[in-house]
């Protein structure tokens, strides 16, 4: 059974295919409105979510399918001590595809090993978040008309930010992509990404704590929230939370075709005054996420023999 736990579970050509399905959905929405009729998607969210959960739900409804979900982790049997493995087995009896978010790294993998239906990782702790990356890739493709030849600045919490880890993995597979890693010392990219991805693949990157110095060099600026829920002590969070705040002033030295991205939710990292700037792409990312999730649901249900298109 094919599950998507990591963005690298999808090949570059499969990502191309998903992007072209998403573009076709945007163009011809009607063609897709009943393709998942009679199918059910289960959302199992053990951590807060607005976009990821609602975009999966909207995606399934727009494909003509249905959605079942648990109201919250606290009201599910996990509060009684049920394991992720058992929950996945149980929910496989009710749904044709499962979307799961969990605070523990590797939880989606355990679910996929035990489920009888495809599992999509909607974020596992500070590890990875492949479907946010699908949203990001469609956004980059639509904004830049390419996924190669660019300098990407990643700014904020590079240590715990799972969207950053998945985006680096994905973009490292395209030609001539460089990364500028902008973070305070304490929130630097983990070694397993620096060593196993960037260094191993010989990808150009540099680290800095100075956002203003980096901005003029960037084609994409990917801002992130400091991940409060992953901190062990509140003092550290309070000290680091406002490390970077993007304002119109700071954008004055940026390229005219810079794309400012953010997986959202934002706390303080981007001043709302930036929203009016044509370079702000973060609300476009939200919509693109729904289209890519529609494309992914279609792909996995088709491969599982659940639908034919
Ligand atoms: C991100 C996440 O959950 O990792 N949110 C999202 O899914 N768009 C980013 C975040 O919470 O900061």
Boltz pocket constraint, residues with backbone or C-beta under 6 A from the ligand:
constraints:
  - pocket:
      binder: B
      contacts: [[A, 48], [A, 51], [A, 52], [A, 122], [A, 123], [A, 129], [A, 132], [A, 162], [A, 163], [A, 224], [A, 225], [A, 263], [A, 264], [A, 265]]
      max_distance: 6.0
